[in-house]
Amino acid sequence: MKVCVVGLGYIGLPTTLMLAAHGVDVTGMDKNIKIVDSLCRGVVTFEEKGLDELFQSAVKQKVAFTDTLGNADVYIVAVSTPYDPVSKKVDAQYVIAAVKDVLAVCPEGAVLVIESTIPPGTIERSIVPLIRKNVHLVHAPERIIPGNMVYELEHNSRTIGADDRNVGETVKALYASFCSGEIVITDIKTAEMSKVVENTYRDINIAFANELVKICRDGGMDVYEIIRIANLHPRVNILTPGPGVGGHCISVDPWFLVGDYPMEAKLIRAAREINDSMPRFVLGRVLEIMKENGLSDFSRVGLYGLTYKENVDDTRESPTLQLLKEIKASGLVAPQVYDPFVKTTIADNQHQTLQEFLDACDCIVVMVGHQQLRENPAMLDGKVVLDTRHIGGITNAQRM
Ligand code: SAJ
């Protein structure tokens, strides 16, 4: 069986390598020639635990990288699905374009697996009308978490949405080549909805923790101690408050349901709004803390961390980028910025060395709890610190 993975991003690349490493004949295709060139030169395109090793195992087997689609039995589409900022509905243009490209070259009887996250009914509404030949559609939403992708690809359970059971079994067998988790076969719409529900569940739970921060700040209570105590109850598991929710999944997918079901998705909308309000809340705390400490020069405020969470190099929708927008909109000068994982310049006053960053700041906002800081919290000694991630060990750190 020949497999072609369309889109070599955060999901497509590890999936291609994993299939190859398990003996599947696979080609990874991306329109971006820079990505293809880099992979052909043996350089993976983003940092992820275990990805280099996986690449080495894959290239010992049958794997190719290309910018043009060719013949295969199974095509796996792993392109991104943004949302329309106004309607909040899914913007399926990349999935639609990828499917059209596949349809132009695939043989009769090919299987098209869509891994990209899409709200329920998308395949029926936007993909089925494109089909002019005998191909089989499957939705197998990805579930892996950046930072632990390689492990989760092998061990997480998977959902295969197929309206034809035999096709579902074929795709299940393909994924079982590397996945030891339970592989559930269901129909397409159920698979679409279950994926969106998983990320929405997490968004709502993070929003609850974030709302507690605001209540406890107002009421003079220690939110972290309260969460610690509440979580001792066997049926309570409150998540960790933070400066907002980033990444291309949890901060996006719940909007699909709000966009399609505006009258029903009230809790989901509220959770999104709470999480989106956190960068503004952080800015309010920074200004309060500066005042308490007699600091007035905002250009000597530093944001530690640009990525959307710790120990990854992914900055998509990151709370720090959201905060930088808030700062700009408030008419304040740009703060200093540093992230050990981000080597390209994406913000004003972005430093490439920690020391240079520390020298430029009096007040530091911990936006991401990277390992670098957790291992050496003393590096912030002598600074006024707002620790939005509650990493502990920082002298005189203020909390949200
Ligand atoms: N966050 C908090 N507090 C928490 C947990 C997370 O503030 O207690 C923040 C993080 O800092 C980050 C954001 O939420 O900004 C999201 O991070 P995450 O680690 O919770 O999740 P993602 O976006 O990296 O990956 C999620 C995962 N989904 C679930 O856990 C339900 C992953 O399994 C999915 O594959 C991925 O979305 C996706 O692609 O949909």
Boltz pocket constraint, residues with backbone or C-beta under 6 A from the ligand:
constraints:
  - pocket:
      binder: B
      contacts: [[A, 117], [A, 142], [A, 143], [A, 144], [A, 145], [A, 146], [A, 198], [A, 199], [A, 202], [A, 206], [A, 239], [A, 240], [A, 241], [A, 242], [A, 243], [A, 244], [A, 245], [A, 246], [A, 247], [A, 248], [A, 249], [A, 250], [A, 308], [A, 309], [A, 310], [A, 319]]
      max_distance: 6.0
